[in-house]
Amino acid sequence: MIKVLLDENLPRKLKWAIEGEVLTVPERGWSGVQNGELLSLAANEFDLLITMDRGMIYQRRIEGIDLCLMLLSAPSNSLVDLLPLTSAINEALDDVCAGCVIRVGR
């Protein structure tokens, strides 16, 4: 089963709509951890990090870590704006691979 980490810029309730074993950054105890360090920590325990933070792809070379980054694009990070993306998110789970970036949304 795929292990997914939701960034703290996403609503916690989104985890219930995503397939796999899903934890949030606060649940993991990593609130406030900066992007570069978060990528390193997540790579040790998760297959996928889902975020809306476009700057994260510039923090560190994604290709060099054992983690996939999924970048969501929606009008806002509210649950109402993100729920329509959940089917695309779940379909994209089949494409998860280490060092790749998957973009979902607009």
N, CA, C and O atoms as a Tinker XYZ file with bonds, in Angstrom:
   424  protein
     1  N      0.841000   -1.184000    0.000000    73     2
     2  CA     0.000000    0.000000    0.000000    64     1     3
     3  C      0.887000    1.248000    0.000000    63     2     4     5
     4  O      1.876000    1.318000    0.729000    81     3
     5  N      0.527000    2.209000   -0.809000    73     3     6
     6  CA     1.307000    3.436000   -0.927000    64     5     7
     7  C      1.195000    4.275000    0.349000    63     6     8     9
     8  O      0.122000    4.395000    0.942000    81     7
     9  N      2.321000    4.847000    0.751000    73     7    10
    10  CA     2.357000    5.702000    1.938000    64     9    11
    11  C      2.425000    7.156000    1.481000    63    10    12    13
    12  O      3.343000    7.562000    0.768000    81    11
    13  N      1.422000    7.932000    1.913000    73    11    14
    14  CA     1.247000    9.307000    1.444000    64    13    15
    15  C      1.340000   10.279000    2.614000    63    14    16    17
    16  O      0.779000   10.042000    3.684000    81    15
    17  N      2.056000   11.371000    2.394000    73    15    18
    18  CA     2.143000   12.446000    3.376000    64    17    19
    19  C      1.495000   13.692000    2.785000    63    18    20    21
    20  O      1.855000   14.124000    1.690000    81    19
    21  N      0.533000   14.274000    3.514000    73    19    22
    22  CA    -0.110000   15.524000    3.095000    64    21    23
    23  C      0.607000   16.694000    3.754000    63    22    24    25
    24  O      0.769000   16.725000    4.974000    81    23
    25  N      1.031000   17.647000    2.951000    73    23    26
    26  CA     1.704000   18.834000    3.461000    64    25    27
    27  C      0.765000   19.615000    4.374000    63    26    28    29
    28  O     -0.456000   19.484000    4.285000    81    27
    29  N      1.345000   20.424000    5.249000    73    27    30
    30  CA     0.516000   21.158000    6.201000    64    29    31
    31  C     -0.272000   22.293000    5.561000    63    30    32    33
    32  O     -1.099000   22.909000    6.234000    81    31
    33  N     -0.043000   22.592000    4.279000    73    31    34
    34  CA    -0.839000   23.620000    3.602000    64    33    35
    35  C     -2.144000   23.056000    3.039000    63    34    36    37
    36  O     -2.900000   23.772000    2.382000    81    35
    37  N     -2.406000   21.785000    3.294000    73    35    38
    38  CA    -3.635000   21.128000    2.833000    64    37    39
    39  C     -4.533000   20.803000    4.027000    63    38    40    41
    40  O     -4.037000   20.531000    5.120000    81    39
    41  N     -5.850000   20.832000    3.824000    73    39    42
    42  CA    -6.753000   20.509000    4.938000    64    41    43
    43  C     -6.622000   19.043000    5.362000    63    42    44    45
    44  O     -6.536000   18.151000    4.518000    81    43
    45  N     -6.607000   18.812000    6.647000    73    43    46
    46  CA    -6.447000   17.451000    7.182000    64    45    47
    47  C     -7.532000   16.498000    6.705000    63    46    48    49
    48  O     -7.271000   15.311000    6.512000    81    47
    49  N     -8.738000   17.000000    6.515000    73    47    50
    50  CA    -9.846000   16.132000    6.098000    64    49    51
    51  C     -9.661000   15.579000    4.688000    63    50    52    53
    52  O    -10.337000   14.620000    4.313000    81    51
    53  N     -8.772000   16.156000    3.909000    73    51    54
    54  CA    -8.516000   15.650000    2.560000    64    53    55
    55  C     -7.982000   14.219000    2.603000    63    54    56    57
    56  O     -8.175000   13.457000    1.656000    81    55
    57  N     -7.322000   13.859000    3.679000    73    55    58
    58  CA    -6.722000   12.523000    3.778000    64    57    59
    59  C     -7.750000   11.403000    3.650000    63    58    60    61
    60  O     -7.415000   10.310000    3.193000    81    59
    61  N     -8.984000   11.657000    4.043000    73    59    62
    62  CA   -10.011000   10.618000    3.999000    64    61    63
    63  C    -10.475000   10.330000    2.573000    63    62    64    65
    64  O    -11.131000    9.316000    2.337000    81    63
    65  N    -10.152000   11.191000    1.631000    73    63    66
    66  CA   -10.559000   11.000000    0.238000    64    65    67
    67  C     -9.442000   10.406000   -0.615000    63    66    68    69
    68  O     -9.637000   10.142000   -1.802000    81    67
    69  N     -8.277000   10.197000   -0.016000    73    67    70
    70  CA    -7.119000    9.699000   -0.766000    64    69    71
    71  C     -6.839000    8.257000   -0.381000    63    70    72    73
    72  O     -6.807000    7.905000    0.798000    81    71
    73  N     -6.637000    7.432000   -1.400000    73    71    74
    74  CA    -6.355000    6.016000   -1.174000    64    73    75
    75  C     -4.936000    5.848000   -0.643000    63    74    76    77
    76  O     -4.070000    6.691000   -0.881000    81    75
    77  N     -4.709000    4.768000    0.068000    73    75    78
    78  CA    -3.395000    4.483000    0.612000    64    77    79
    79  C     -3.347000    4.777000    2.097000    63    78    80    81
    80  O     -4.359000    5.099000    2.720000    81    79
    81  N     -2.163000    4.662000    2.642000    73    79    82
    82  CA    -1.925000    4.986000    4.051000    64    81    83
    83  C     -1.518000    6.454000    4.104000    63    82    84    85
    84  O     -0.408000    6.805000    3.706000    81    83
    85  N     -2.409000    7.309000    4.591000    73    83    86
    86  CA    -2.210000    8.759000    4.509000    64    85    87
    87  C     -2.066000    9.375000    5.897000    63    86    88    89
    88  O     -2.891000    9.150000    6.782000    81    87
    89  N     -1.007000   10.154000    6.067000    73    87    90
    90  CA    -0.792000   10.943000    7.275000    64    89    91
    91  C     -0.581000   12.392000    6.864000    63    90    92    93
    92  O     -0.189000   12.677000    5.733000    81    91
    93  N     -0.844000   13.303000    7.791000    73    91    94
    94  CA    -0.566000   14.713000    7.546000    64    93    95
    95  C      0.752000   15.088000    8.220000    63    94    96    97
    96  O      1.209000   14.399000    9.133000    81    95
    97  N      1.354000   16.175000    7.768000    73    95    98
    98  CA     2.595000   16.654000    8.381000    64    97    99
    99  C      2.409000   16.865000    9.888000    63    98   100   101
   100  O      3.260000   16.424000   10.661000    81    99
   101  N      1.322000   17.526000   10.340000    73    99   102
   102  CA     1.147000   17.674000   11.793000    64   101   103
   103  C      0.991000   16.335000   12.523000    63   102   104   105
   104  O      1.510000   16.170000   13.627000    81   103
   105  N      0.287000   15.390000   11.920000    73   103   106
   106  CA     0.133000   14.077000   12.565000    64   105   107
   107  C      1.486000   13.396000   12.737000    63   106   108   109
   108  O      1.704000   12.676000   13.712000    81   107
   109  N      2.385000   13.619000   11.799000    73   107   110
   110  CA     3.711000   13.008000   11.860000    64   109   111
   111  C      4.632000   13.767000   12.819000    63   110   112   113
   112  O      5.719000   13.294000   13.151000    81   111
   113  N      4.183000   14.957000   13.264000    73   111   114
   114  CA     4.985000   15.741000   14.191000    64   113   115
   115  C      5.988000   16.653000   13.508000    63   114   116   117
   116  O      6.953000   17.094000   14.132000    81   115
   117  N      5.769000   16.940000   12.236000    73   115   118
   118  CA     6.710000   17.742000   11.465000    64   117   119
   119  C      6.188000   19.140000   11.149000    63   118   120   121
   120  O      6.660000   19.759000   10.196000    81   119
   121  N      5.247000   19.648000   11.905000    73   119   122
   122  CA     4.736000   21.006000   11.670000    64   121   123
   123  C      5.879000   22.008000   11.728000    63   122   124   125
   124  O      6.729000   21.945000   12.617000    81   123
   125  N      5.892000   22.928000   10.778000    73   123   126
   126  CA     6.902000   23.970000   10.764000    64   125   127
   127  C      8.232000   23.576000   10.156000    63   126   128   129
   128  O      9.109000   24.426000   10.006000    81   127
   129  N      8.408000   22.308000    9.801000    73   127   130
   130  CA     9.654000   21.866000    9.176000    64   129   131
   131  C      9.734000   22.486000    7.779000    63   130   132   133
   132  O      8.766000   22.444000    7.020000    81   131
   133  N     10.875000   23.053000    7.450000    73   131   134
   134  CA    11.052000   23.723000    6.164000    64   133   135
   135  C     11.104000   22.715000    5.011000    63   134   136   137
   136  O     11.402000   21.537000    5.208000    81   135
   137  N     10.809000   23.203000    3.813000    73   135   138
   138  CA    10.634000   22.346000    2.642000    64   137   139
   139  C     11.775000   21.372000    2.370000    63   138   140   141
   140  O     11.529000   20.178000    2.195000    81   139
   141  N     13.009000   21.850000    2.329000    73   139   142
   142  CA    14.132000   20.969000    2.030000    64   141   143
   143  C     14.264000   19.846000    3.043000    63   142   144   145
   144  O     14.459000   18.687000    2.677000    81   143
   145  N     14.159000   20.192000    4.308000    73   143   146
   146  CA    14.245000   19.186000    5.369000    64   145   147
   147  C     13.034000   18.256000    5.331000    63   146   148   149
   148  O     13.164000   17.055000    5.565000    81   147
   149  N     11.859000   18.811000    5.038000    73   147   150
   150  CA    10.649000   17.992000    4.956000    64   149   151
   151  C     10.778000   16.948000    3.853000    63   150   152   153
   152  O     10.383000   15.798000    4.041000    81   151
   153  N     11.320000   17.332000    2.720000    73   151   154
   154  CA    11.524000   16.371000    1.630000    64   153   155
   155  C     12.436000   15.233000    2.075000    63   154   156   157
   156  O     12.164000   14.069000    1.780000    81   155
   157  N     13.507000   15.558000    2.775000    73   155   158
   158  CA    14.436000   14.526000    3.261000    64   157   159
   159  C     13.773000   13.598000    4.265000    63   158   160   161
   160  O     13.912000   12.378000    4.172000    81   159
   161  N     13.058000   14.164000    5.217000    73   159   162
   162  CA    12.372000   13.347000    6.220000    64   161   163
   163  C     11.318000   12.461000    5.572000    63   162   164   165
   164  O     11.234000   11.269000    5.867000    81   163
   165  N     10.519000   13.042000    4.691000    73   163   166
   166  CA     9.443000   12.295000    4.043000    64   165   167
   167  C      9.990000   11.151000    3.201000    63   166   168   169
   168  O      9.384000   10.081000    3.142000    81   167
   169  N     11.121000   11.363000    2.555000    73   167   170
   170  CA    11.704000   10.327000    1.695000    64   169   171
   171  C     12.065000    9.070000    2.478000    63   170   172   173
   172  O     12.106000    7.977000    1.913000    81   171
   173  N     12.325000    9.216000    3.765000    73   171   174
   174  CA    12.677000    8.059000    4.591000    64   173   175
   175  C     11.480000    7.201000    4.978000    63   174   176   177
   176  O     11.647000    6.033000    5.329000    81   175
   177  N     10.263000    7.771000    4.919000    73   175   178
   178  CA     9.095000    7.047000    5.421000    64   177   179
   179  C      7.922000    6.951000    4.455000    63   178   180   181
   180  O      7.025000    6.131000    4.653000    81   179
   181  N      7.917000    7.778000    3.411000    73   179   182
   182  CA     6.752000    7.862000    2.537000    64   181   183
   183  C      7.140000    7.667000    1.073000    63   182   184   185
   184  O      8.298000    7.830000    0.690000    81   183
   185  N      6.145000    7.315000    0.271000    73   183   186
   186  CA     6.339000    7.189000   -1.175000    64   185   187
   187  C      5.994000    8.484000   -1.892000    63   186   188   189
   188  O      6.545000    8.782000   -2.953000    81   187
   189  N      5.076000    9.257000   -1.305000    73   187   190
   190  CA     4.513000   10.424000   -1.976000    64   189   191
   191  C      4.252000   11.550000   -0.984000    63   190   192   193
   192  O      3.734000   11.322000    0.109000    81   191
   193  N      4.616000   12.762000   -1.378000    73   191   194
   194  CA     4.278000   13.970000   -0.623000    64   193   195
   195  C      3.351000   14.801000   -1.498000    63   194   196   197
   196  O      3.708000   15.159000   -2.621000    81   195
   197  N      2.161000   15.108000   -0.989000    73   195   198
   198  CA     1.197000   15.925000   -1.727000    64   197   199
   199  C      1.199000   17.330000   -1.136000    63   198   200   201
   200  O      1.099000   17.501000    0.079000    81   199
   201  N      1.314000   18.334000   -2.003000    73   199   202
   202  CA     1.406000   19.722000   -1.566000    64   201   203
   203  C      0.775000   20.657000   -2.587000    63   202   204   205
   204  O      0.501000   20.261000   -3.720000    81   203
   205  N      0.549000   21.895000   -2.179000    73   203   206
   206  CA     0.185000   22.969000   -3.104000    64   205   207
   207  C      1.320000   23.985000   -3.195000    63   206   208   209
   208  O      1.198000   24.989000   -3.897000    81   207
   209  N      2.407000   23.735000   -2.502000    73   207   210
   210  CA     3.548000   24.646000   -2.444000    64   209   211
   211  C      4.412000   24.479000   -3.690000    63   210   212   213
   212  O      5.240000   23.571000   -3.765000    81   211
   213  N      4.212000   25.359000   -4.662000    73   211   214
   214  CA     4.968000   25.273000   -5.918000    64   213   215
   215  C      6.465000   25.470000   -5.704000    63   214   216   217
   216  O      7.279000   24.973000   -6.483000    81   215
   217  N      6.821000   26.187000   -4.660000    73   215   218
   218  CA     8.228000   26.432000   -4.382000    64   217   219
   219  C      8.984000   25.193000   -3.941000    63   218   220   221
   220  O     10.213000   25.164000   -3.987000    81   219
   221  N      8.263000   24.178000   -3.517000    73   219   222
   222  CA     8.926000   22.981000   -3.009000    64   221   223
   223  C      9.777000   22.295000   -4.074000    63   222   224   225
   224  O     10.807000   21.700000   -3.755000    81   223
   225  N      9.360000   22.373000   -5.326000    73   223   226
   226  CA    10.142000   21.698000   -6.372000    64   225   227
   227  C     11.485000   22.387000   -6.601000    63   226   228   229
   228  O     12.365000   21.818000   -7.247000    81   227
   229  N     11.657000   23.596000   -6.085000    73   227   230
   230  CA    12.920000   24.318000   -6.237000    64   229   231
   231  C     13.798000   24.218000   -4.994000    63   230   232   233
   232  O     14.937000   24.684000   -5.008000    81   231
   233  N     13.291000   23.623000   -3.930000    73   231   234
   234  CA    14.041000   23.529000   -2.679000    64   233   235
   235  C     15.183000   22.524000   -2.761000    63   234   236   237
   236  O     16.230000   22.687000   -2.134000    81   235
   237  N     14.954000   21.504000   -3.535000    73   235   238
   238  CA    15.936000   20.422000   -3.636000    64   237   239
   239  C     15.626000   19.645000   -4.897000    63   238   240   241
   240  O     14.471000   19.588000   -5.320000    81   239
   241  N     16.630000   19.052000   -5.498000    73   239   242
   242  CA    16.403000   18.256000   -6.707000    64   241   243
   243  C     15.554000   17.041000   -6.351000    63   242   244   245
   244  O     16.002000   16.148000   -5.632000    81   243
   245  N     14.354000   17.017000   -6.849000    73   243   246
   246  CA    13.439000   15.907000   -6.577000    64   245   247
   247  C     13.990000   14.620000   -7.170000    63   246   248   249
   248  O     13.816000   13.541000   -6.604000    81   247
   249  N     14.656000   14.739000   -8.316000    73   247   250
   250  CA    15.184000   13.547000   -8.988000    64   249   251
   251  C     16.165000   12.776000   -8.115000    63   250   252   253
   252  O     16.375000   11.581000   -8.325000    81   251
   253  N     16.760000   13.438000   -7.152000    73   251   254
   254  CA    17.782000   12.805000   -6.336000    64   253   255
   255  C     17.280000   12.187000   -5.042000    63   254   256   257
   256  O     18.085000   11.722000   -4.235000    81   255
   257  N     15.973000   12.171000   -4.824000    73   255   258
   258  CA    15.469000   11.609000   -3.576000    64   257   259
   259  C     14.488000   10.477000   -3.842000    63   258   260   261
   260  O     13.911000   10.378000   -4.925000    81   259
   261  N     14.312000    9.641000   -2.858000    73   259   262
   262  CA    13.443000    8.466000   -2.967000    64   261   263
   263  C     12.020000    8.836000   -2.558000    63   262   264   265
   264  O     11.476000    8.294000   -1.595000    81   263
   265  N     11.426000    9.768000   -3.303000    73   263   266
   266  CA    10.105000   10.287000   -2.979000    64   265   267
   267  C      9.506000   10.897000   -4.236000    63   266   268   269
   268  O     10.221000   11.460000   -5.064000    81   267
   269  N      8.208000   10.783000   -4.372000    73   267   270
   270  CA     7.481000   11.446000   -5.453000    64   269   271
   271  C      6.777000   12.660000   -4.858000    63   270   272   273
   272  O      6.274000   12.602000   -3.736000    81   271
   273  N      6.743000   13.743000   -5.598000    73   271   274
   274  CA     6.068000   14.961000   -5.166000    64   273   275
   275  C      4.853000   15.175000   -6.058000    63   274   276   277
   276  O      4.977000   15.211000   -7.283000    81   275
   277  N      3.676000   15.319000   -5.447000    73   275   278
   278  CA     2.462000   15.626000   -6.202000    64   277   279
   279  C      2.088000   17.072000   -5.897000    63   278   280   281
   280  O      1.850000   17.438000   -4.746000    81   279
   281  N      2.042000   17.881000   -6.941000    73   279   282
   282  CA     1.738000   19.299000   -6.819000    64   281   283
   283  C      0.305000   19.540000   -7.268000    63   282   284   285
   284  O     -0.031000   19.338000   -8.435000    81   283
   285  N     -0.538000   19.974000   -6.333000    73   283   286
   286  CA    -1.943000   20.237000   -6.637000    64   285   287
   287  C     -2.128000   21.697000   -7.042000    63   286   288   289
   288  O     -1.484000   22.596000   -6.502000    81   287
   289  N     -3.017000   21.907000   -7.996000    73   287   290
   290  CA    -3.358000   23.257000   -8.428000    64   289   291
   291  C     -4.868000   23.416000   -8.365000    63   290   292   293
   292  O     -5.605000   22.702000   -9.046000    81   291
   293  N     -5.325000   24.357000   -7.544000    73   291   294
   294  CA    -6.753000   24.621000   -7.351000    64   293   295
   295  C     -6.900000   26.101000   -7.000000    63   294   296   297
   296  O     -5.914000   26.753000   -6.656000    81   295
   297  N     -8.121000   26.639000   -7.082000    73   295   298
   298  CA    -8.325000   28.052000   -6.752000    64   297   299
   299  C     -7.862000   28.420000   -5.336000    63   298   300   301
   300  O     -7.401000   29.537000   -5.103000    81   299
   301  N     -7.985000   27.487000   -4.403000    73   299   302
   302  CA    -7.520000   27.713000   -3.032000    64   301   303
   303  C     -7.213000   26.357000   -2.410000    63   302   304   305
   304  O     -7.428000   25.316000   -3.030000    81   303
   305  N     -6.713000   26.378000   -1.187000    73   303   306
   306  CA    -6.442000   25.119000   -0.499000    64   305   307
   307  C     -7.601000   24.699000    0.405000    63   306   308   309
   308  O     -7.411000   23.913000    1.333000    81   307
   309  N     -8.786000   25.215000    0.140000    73   307   310
   310  CA    -9.959000   24.806000    0.917000    64   309   311
   311  C    -10.412000   23.419000    0.465000    63   310   312   313
   312  O    -10.211000   23.029000   -0.685000    81   311
   313  N    -11.011000   22.701000    1.370000    73   311   314
   314  CA   -11.490000   21.359000    1.062000    64   313   315
   315  C    -12.476000   21.382000   -0.101000    63   314   316   317
   316  O    -12.473000   20.473000   -0.932000    81   315
   317  N    -13.310000   22.399000   -0.168000    73   315   318
   318  CA   -14.300000   22.522000   -1.250000    64   317   319
   319  C    -13.617000   22.588000   -2.613000    63   318   320   321
   320  O    -14.112000   22.004000   -3.578000    81   319
   321  N    -12.487000   23.290000   -2.706000    73   319   322
   322  CA   -11.766000   23.396000   -3.975000    64   321   323
   323  C    -10.924000   22.161000   -4.282000    63   322   324   325
   324  O    -10.636000   21.887000   -5.447000    81   323
   325  N    -10.530000   21.418000   -3.264000    73   323   326
   326  CA    -9.662000   20.259000   -3.471000    64   325   327
   327  C    -10.418000   18.954000   -3.695000    63   326   328   329
   328  O     -9.919000   18.071000   -4.393000    81   327
   329  N    -11.599000   18.816000   -3.123000    73   327   330
   330  CA   -12.347000   17.562000   -3.285000    64   329   331
   331  C    -12.588000   17.184000   -4.746000    63   330   332   333
   332  O    -12.535000   15.995000   -5.061000    81   331
   333  N    -12.851000   18.129000   -5.659000    73   331   334
   334  CA   -13.017000   17.738000   -7.061000    64   333   335
   335  C    -11.757000   17.121000   -7.689000    63   334   336   337
   336  O    -11.842000   16.483000   -8.738000    81   335
   337  N    -10.607000   17.302000   -7.065000    73   335   338
   338  CA    -9.360000   16.739000   -7.583000    64   337   339
   339  C     -9.102000   15.316000   -7.106000    63   338   340   341
   340  O     -8.188000   14.660000   -7.606000    81   339
   341  N     -9.886000   14.826000   -6.151000    73   339   342
   342  CA    -9.536000   13.550000   -5.515000    64   341   343
   343  C     -9.545000   12.369000   -6.473000    63   342   344   345
   344  O     -8.719000   11.469000   -6.324000    81   343
   345  N    -10.436000   12.336000   -7.441000    73   343   346
   346  CA   -10.408000   11.204000   -8.378000    64   345   347
   347  C     -9.127000   11.246000   -9.207000    63   346   348   349
   348  O     -8.529000   10.202000   -9.463000    81   347
   349  N     -8.698000   12.432000   -9.628000    73   347   350
   350  CA    -7.447000   12.558000  -10.383000    64   349   351
   351  C     -6.242000   12.226000   -9.501000    63   350   352   353
   352  O     -5.277000   11.619000   -9.966000    81   351
   353  N     -6.300000   12.622000   -8.238000    73   351   354
   354  CA    -5.220000   12.284000   -7.307000    64   353   355
   355  C     -5.103000   10.770000   -7.183000    63   354   356   357
   356  O     -4.012000   10.214000   -7.306000    81   355
   357  N     -6.227000   10.108000   -6.942000    73   355   358
   358  CA    -6.203000    8.658000   -6.760000    64   357   359
   359  C     -5.784000    7.928000   -8.031000    63   358   360   361
   360  O     -5.090000    6.915000   -7.952000    81   359
   361  N     -6.187000    8.416000   -9.192000    73   359   362
   362  CA    -5.742000    7.807000  -10.451000    64   361   363
   363  C     -4.234000    7.968000  -10.625000    63   362   364   365
   364  O     -3.564000    7.060000  -11.116000    81   363
   365  N     -3.704000    9.111000  -10.228000    73   363   366
   366  CA    -2.279000    9.389000  -10.382000    64   365   367
   367  C     -1.409000    8.567000   -9.434000    63   366   368   369
   368  O     -0.194000    8.497000   -9.624000    81   367
   369  N     -2.000000    7.953000   -8.430000    73   367   370
   370  CA    -1.209000    7.131000   -7.505000    64   369   371
   371  C     -0.511000    5.989000   -8.232000    63   370   372   373
   372  O      0.536000    5.516000   -7.789000    81   371
   373  N     -1.083000    5.546000   -9.341000    73   371   374
   374  CA    -0.450000    4.488000  -10.141000    64   373   375
   375  C      0.834000    4.971000  -10.809000    63   374   376   377
   376  O      1.668000    4.155000  -11.202000    81   375
   377  N      1.005000    6.277000  -10.944000    73   375   378
   378  CA     2.169000    6.843000  -11.624000    64   377   379
   379  C      3.282000    7.259000  -10.672000    63   378   380   381
   380  O      4.310000    7.777000  -11.108000    81   379
   381  N      3.087000    7.038000   -9.388000    73   379   382
   382  CA     4.080000    7.454000   -8.397000    64   381   383
   383  C      5.383000    6.693000   -8.600000    63   382   384   385
   384  O      5.400000    5.466000   -8.689000    81   383
   385  N      6.472000    7.452000   -8.670000    73   383   386
   386  CA     7.805000    6.853000   -8.770000    64   385   387
   387  C      8.793000    7.781000   -8.067000    63   386   388   389
   388  O      8.587000    8.993000   -8.012000    81   387
   389  N      9.837000    7.216000   -7.545000    73   387   390
   390  CA    10.834000    8.006000   -6.827000    64   389   391
   391  C     11.448000    9.047000   -7.754000    63   390   392   393
   392  O     11.816000    8.748000   -8.890000    81   391
   393  N     11.553000   10.263000   -7.255000    73   391   394
   394  CA    12.202000   11.324000   -8.002000    64   393   395
   395  C     11.347000   12.018000   -9.041000    63   394   396   397
   396  O     11.856000   12.828000   -9.815000    81   395
   397  N     10.058000   11.720000   -9.074000    73   395   398
   398  CA     9.206000   12.355000  -10.087000    64   397   399
   399  C      8.279000   13.389000   -9.454000    63   398   400   401
   400  O      8.026000   13.375000   -8.250000    81   399
   401  N      7.783000   14.283000  -10.303000    73   399   402
   402  CA     6.800000   15.287000   -9.902000    64   401   403
   403  C      5.546000   15.046000  -10.724000    63   402   404   405
   404  O      5.602000   14.977000  -11.952000    81   403
   405  N      4.416000   14.917000  -10.044000    73   403   406
   406  CA     3.123000   14.731000  -10.703000    64   405   407
   407  C      2.298000   15.981000  -10.427000    63   406   408   409
   408  O      2.178000   16.418000   -9.283000    81   407
   409  N      1.735000   16.547000  -11.479000    73   407   410
   410  CA     0.897000   17.744000  -11.326000    64   409   411
   411  C     -0.559000   17.357000  -11.527000    63   410   412   413
   412  O     -0.912000   16.697000  -12.505000    81   411
   413  N     -1.398000   17.776000  -10.589000    73   411   414
   414  CA    -2.833000   17.478000  -10.652000    64   413   415
   415  C     -3.596000   18.790000  -10.498000    63   414   416   417
   416  O     -3.326000   19.570000   -9.586000    81   415
   417  N     -4.532000   19.021000  -11.377000    73   415   418
   418  CA    -5.352000   20.226000  -11.312000    64   417   419
   419  C     -5.110000   21.124000  -12.496000    63   418   420   421
   420  O     -4.563000   20.701000  -13.515000    81   419
   421  N     -5.519000   22.356000  -12.356000    73   419   422
   422  CA    -5.444000   23.322000  -13.454000    64   421   423
   423  C     -4.045000   23.600000  -13.914000    63   422   424
   424  O     -3.843000   24.396000  -14.832000    81   423
